[in-house]
Amino acid sequence: MASELNVHIRVDVLEPQELTAQEQQAMKMAQEAANNAYAPYSNFLVGAALVLDDGSISIGSNQENAAYPSGLCAERTALFALSAQHPHAKIKLLAVTARRRHEQEHLPAMPCGACRQVMSEYEFKQKEPIPVLLQAANGKFYRFQNVADLLPFQFTPEHL
């Protein structure tokens, strides 16, 4: 007989004024990073900001390519650049936002599956949760306590 497994995650739905000062700064930096996205094909600009343990912020934006699979999402751009430049830095928060090129309103920004897996790897690597702040609809935000809530059945090095 089949058994059932229930997965529960916590997602805080926040108004802008409910964000901490650090979250506000990270989201502002993610929004600025989105302005630098190279997205001539989709016109969908995505920005990511990583708050590090020393308080500094590292950013990334999506980078498209005419050979579509050759591009890279903002989240992975930020994470890979950080790891190359500061391999021992710990990530205290990841913020992600998106918008269409000719619009100012920011849209819900949900990381793709590949980004969620990479985010999971960095959470595993640093052995500490990485809170995730995502732009939601109607000017609201989603706050996840960790990447595991975005990808509950992760593939980790422990599976190898």
Phi, psi and omega in degrees: 000136180291144174251168184243142176237121179258134179248127179241132175234157177251129176229119175274130176258117190241145168278156181307320183289349179272351178289145173291165178301320180294318178294320178299315180296317180297318180293322177299317179292324176296319178296318177295321178297321179301326178297338181261008180297146173257096186223059183289346184263314182267337186056025179252107187264124181237137177231146177228145177227135179248121174270126184262167183297340177269004179091349179285164181234131177247141186238166174205157176220158180292147183228107182270171181209147179303327172273085193322313183292352183276354179282182181211140180287160181299319183298313181289325176301313180295313183294316182291320178296317179300313182297325179289323184268328183221072189298341183254002180292144176258139181268126180259343180193142173238123179245139182224137177218165180209158174200162174277148187309313188261021178231149180266335182292133177275144187251164174304135183238102180250120179300142177289172181299320179297319179293320179299320179294318178294318177302320178299319179299317181289327175294317177298315182300317184272355177056031176214147177298147172247106175296145183236129178245119182243141172296133176245185180284160174057035177076008180266175181225151173253130175244120175257142181288337181196168179293328181303331177290335176276337183217078188296331178250078185280150169262117183239170177303337178295340180277349182282000000 
